[in-house]
């Protein structure tokens, strides 16, 4: 049985869960927003306790690889790397946008829709992709500037598309179309990762712990202080 610890820190809420052969057995999500460093290790301890599965017998760690919060991704990936290195177990990366699709698609089971996860990328940008109900990617992930016309206007003419995620409110005004479906109640948690992580484990698709880095899509810029003369 594949026992996998899942760490989701790409979104606003830090979330950790354990799944055995892709079936969730324990899950904890922090109630505080954007406080991953203050909650992550405690959540790991809690899920291991509630599942009665010690961390030392995990078979792998799956971590959200991005895109998403720069700080959150760094915290999650560094923690996952440390656990994998200490226990000599493999590291699995799960794309944040793809896991969002798996987190929502059962709510629209049997409906003829496509899925467009939206992650807030600050200013007027979102990270997004388009996937069908089976999870296959139809439009690759990208950083999209939402004030440059209608988002994926051509696809909306031919398809009903479910828009959801932290970037949804940015896009609503531009998506004034009969085929646009807005799902406001989506919260991204580590349970959305279970299927994809288990599939990668079975396929032996692991990351190099020494060289793996989060997927930012865009470069991270920091404000530099101006030195006084």
Secondary structure, DSSP 8 states (H G I E B T S, - for coil): --EEEEEE-SSSS-EEEEEETTEEEEEEE-SSTT-HHHHHHHHHHHHHHHHT--GGG-SEEEEEEESS-HHHHHHHHHHHHHHHHHHT-EEEEEEHHHHHHHHHGGGGTT---EEEEEEE-STTEEEEEEE-TT--EEEEEEEEETTSSSTTHHHHHH--EEEESTTHHHHGGG---TTEEEE------GGGGHHHHHHHHHTT--B-TTT-----SS-----------
